[in-house]
Amino acid sequence: MDNRHTIILMQTSQNRASRTFMDYESISQAMDGICALYERKLKEINPTLRNISYDIGDLYNFIDGLADLSGLVYEHSIQAYLPYDREWIKQKALQRLKKLAR
């Protein structure tokens, strides 16, 4: 079920030129990509820290701070992409981090 091509559409600021997309082979990889994006941002902000940690609330604040964020997930049965909103991405990110923490 997770092996579905996923496209993340993102706008980082109110500037329309900040629109971009990232594509992944699965929902899990897409969630890993969003976490990696946040981790890179944390390293930018804190260049001298060797170990950076965060909790789900921090990740949610990052996601909520983006001007726009949504996902498109390929559904084989209808041969089309289904759209998902920011809240869905937050739920999937939490599920992914819980799975990785086991």
N, C-alpha and C positions, 0 to 999 in steps of 0.2 A: 504493500500500500504506500510506503514512503518513497518508493522509486518513481516519483512523478516529477517531471521537469518543473522547476519553480523559478519564476522571475520576480525579483523584488524591485518595485518602483519606488524611488525615493527622491524627495526634494529636501535638501538640508537647511535651506533658509527661505525667506520670502522672495528672494531673487529667483526668477524662473530659470535663469541660466544654471542654477544649482541642481536642476533635475538630472537624474541619472538612473541607470538600472544595473542590476547584477543578475546573472542567471546561473542556476545550479542544477545538478542532476537529480536532486532530491530535496524534500522539505527539510530534512535534518541538516544537509549541507547549507541550505539557505539560512537556517537559524544559527549555525556555526559562523557563517559569514557576517551576520548582523552582530553577533557577540564579538567577532574579531574586529569589526569596524569600531565598536565601542572601546575595545581594549586599545586599539591604535590611538583613538582620541585621548584616552586616559594617559597613555605614554607621552603624547604631545604636550599635554597639560603638565605632567609631572616627569620631566625628562631625567631627573636625578634619582628617582625611585627605582630600585632594582626589582622589587616584588610589588605588584599592584593587585589588590583584591577589591571585589565589589560584591554587592548583594543584588537580589532581583529587583529591589526597589530602585537602586541606582540605574540598572539597565532600563527599567520602565520609564524613569525620568528622561533618560537619553532618547528613548523611542518617542515619548510624548513631546520632547523638545524639537523633534524634526518637523519641518513645515508640512510634510506629507509623507506617508509611508503606506504601501499596500503590496499585496502579493497576487500573483497569477499562478495558479497550479493547474497543470495539464491533467485533464480527466479523460482517460483512454476510452471510456464507454461512450462518450459523446464527441470524442475527437475535437475538443476545444478546451480553452483555458477558463477556469472559474476564478472570479475575483474574491479576494479576502481583504479585510480591513486591518487596521492597526491593532485592534483588540485581539483578533485571531492570531496575529503575529506574536503578540505578547504571551498569549496562552501557549503557543507552540514553542516559543523560546523557553518558557518555564518548564514545559514537559521535557525539552531537550536537555536543559541543565540538570534537571532531576535525574534523568537517565544517565548522564555522564558522571554524576556524583555517586552513583551506586558502586 
